[in-house]
Amino acid sequence: MRTIAILVAAALLIALGLKHFGQVLEAARRNAQRFSDLVDRNPDGILAVDYEGRVEAYNQVAERILGIPRDEVLGTSLKELEDAFGVS
């Protein structure tokens, strides 16, 4: 989620210029929080990866389904998870 916030902030920075840097960062933080809330409150299991294939979002439903604690999944690569589950 942090990567998403940074990308949003960068895009907004380019559009608005450095004059509004603090506002852009605050907007990015709010958007990242909204995304996090949507993921956490969703009744479905959600596992989202960033552009490098690393897990960036993982909600409690996904944790229950997969049986792997969030702190062990966040930041790991999708390839590592595939290996752990024997998926090729």
GUMI-35280 format. One record per residue (C-alpha): residue number from 1; residue in three letters; x, y, z. Coordinates in steps of 0.25 Angstrom, whole numbers. Layout:
! residues N
    n  res     px     py     pz
  NUM  ala      X      Y      Z
...
END
This chain:
! residues 88
    n  res     px     py     pz
    1  met      0      0      0
    2  arg     12      9      3
    3  thr     16      8    -12
    4  ile      3     12    -17
    5  ala      3     24     -8
    6  ile     17     28    -13
    7  leu     13     26    -28
    8  val      0     34    -26
    9  ala      8     45    -19
   10  ala     18     46    -30
   11  ala      8     47    -40
   12  leu      0     58    -33
   13  leu     14     65    -30
   14  ile     16     66    -45
   15  ala      3     71    -48
   16  leu      2     81    -37
   17  gly     17     85    -35
   18  leu     25     86    -23
   19  lys     17     97    -17
   20  his      6     88    -12
   21  phe     16     77     -8
   22  gly     10     76      6
   23  gln     -5     75      1
   24  val     -1     64     -9
   25  leu      6     56      2
   26  glu     -6     57     11
   27  ala    -16     53     -1
   28  ala     -7     41     -4
   29  arg     -7     37     11
   30  arg    -22     38     11
   31  asn    -24     30     -2
   32  ala    -14     19      4
   33  gln    -23     19     17
   34  arg    -36     17      9
   35  phe    -29      6      1
   36  ser    -25     -1     13
   37  asp    -39      1     20
   38  leu    -45     -5      7
   39  val    -36    -17      7
   40  asp    -37    -20     22
   41  arg    -53    -18     22
   42  asn    -55    -27     10
   43  pro    -62    -40     13
   44  asp    -54    -47      2
   45  gly    -39    -51      3
   46  ile    -30    -41     -3
   47  leu    -16    -42     -6
   48  ala    -10    -31    -15
   49  val      4    -30    -20
   50  asp     12    -18    -25
   51  tyr     19    -17    -39
   52  glu     31    -25    -34
   53  gly     22    -37    -30
   54  arg     23    -34    -15
   55  val     11    -36     -6
   56  glu      6    -22     -2
   57  ala     -8    -24      3
   58  tyr    -13    -36     11
   59  asn    -26    -36     19
   60  gln    -31    -44     30
   61  val    -40    -53     22
   62  ala    -28    -57     13
   63  glu    -20    -60     25
   64  arg    -31    -69     30
   65  ile    -32    -76     16
   66  leu    -18    -78     14
   67  gly    -14    -80     29
   68  ile     -2    -72     28
   69  pro      0    -59     38
   70  arg      0    -46     31
   71  asp     14    -42     36
   72  glu     19    -55     29
   73  val     13    -51     16
   74  leu     14    -36     14
   75  gly     27    -33      6
   76  thr     29    -47      1
   77  ser     29    -50    -14
   78  leu     18    -57    -20
   79  lys     28    -67    -25
   80  glu     31    -70    -10
   81  leu     17    -72     -7
   82  glu     15    -81    -20
   83  asp     27    -90    -15
   84  ala     21    -91     -1
   85  phe      8    -96     -6
   86  gly     15   -105    -17
   87  val      8    -97    -28
   88  ser     16    -96    -41
END
